[in-house]
Amino acid sequence: MKHLILVAALALSACEEIPVTADHPTRGVQVMSRTWAVTQVGDAPAIYRAVRDTNDFNPYGPPAALRTIQAIRAIEAATGCRVDRSTLVQNISGHFFSQVVCT
C-alpha cells in the first residue's frame, strides 16, 4: 500500500505547472481585442508563457479567432522576438509555451 501511495504522490508532483519566478514580470498585451499575459518562464532566457485573460469574454465582441494564432502574436508583441513555431506547445489549461528567436 505504501508503494501505491508513493507512486501516486510522484505522479501528482509531475503534474505541477512550470513555475514562474518573481524576477520576470508579466506583460499584458492586446491581440485581436483580447488580453494576453506573457511571462518569461524560469531562468530559461528564451522560453515564454502566454495565457489568455478569461475575464474579457464578451458575447458581443469580435468574432472568434484561433487561440494559437493569438498566442503567437501575443508572445511576439510582448518580446519583440519571433516565435519558434516548432517549439510551441499548449497544456490542458490553455497556457501556451514557446521559445523565441531574437535576431
N, C-alpha and C positions, 0 to 999 in steps of 0.2 A: 504494500500500500504506500509506503514511503517513497518508493521509486516512482510510482504513478504521480504522486503529488509533486515530486521534483521535476519530472518531465513536463507536467502541466505548467509549473512555475516558469520553467525555461522557455516553453512555447509562448507564454504570455509576455515574457520580457522581450522576446524577439519582435513583438507586435507594436512596440513603442514607436512613437513618432520621432523623426530625426530632430534632435534638439537644436534650438536657435539660441545663440549666445546673446547676451545683452550688449556686447560690443558692436553689433551690427544693427543699425536702426532699420525700421520698416519704412518703406516709402510707398505712399499711396499714389496711384496713377489712374486716370480715366481712360478707358478703352471702349469705344462703341457705346458711350453713355453708361458704362458700368464701372464700378470702383474695384480696383485690384490692389492688394497689399503684396509688395515684393520685398523679400528679405534674403540677405546672404545667409547660407546655411553653414554653420560651424566655422571651422578655420580654413575650409577649402576656399581658395580665393575666387574660383570661377563657377561655383555652384549656387544657384538661386532658387528660391521657392516663391511661387505665385499662388495667391489664394483670393478667390472672388468674394467680395463682400455680399453676404446674403441678405443684408438689410435693405438693399436697393432694388428688390424685385417689384417692379412697377407694372401692374397688369395693363396699363395704358401707355407704357413706354415704347421704345423702339422694338422692331421685330427681333425675334430670336436669332442668335448667331452662335456658331460653334465655339465652345469654350477653349478648345485647343488653339485656335487662331487668336482668340483674345489673350490667352496666357502668353503666347509668343510675343505679341505686340506689347503686353504689359512689361515683360522682362526686358525687352529691348528699349522701351521708353524709360524704364527706371534705371537701367545700367548704362545706356548709350553704346552697348556692345551687341553683336549679332548672336542669336541663339543657335547653338549647335543642335539641329533638329534630331540628329541620331541619338542624342542623349536625353531627349525629352521623355519623361515618364509622368504618369498620373497615378496617385494612390486611390484607394476606395473612398477617401474623404473628399476627393475633388481637388487636392493640392497638386500642383504641377512642379516638378523639379527638373532643372536643366543646367547644363554647363553653357557658358558664354565664351565667345571668342572676340577679344578686343584687338583691333589692329591699329 
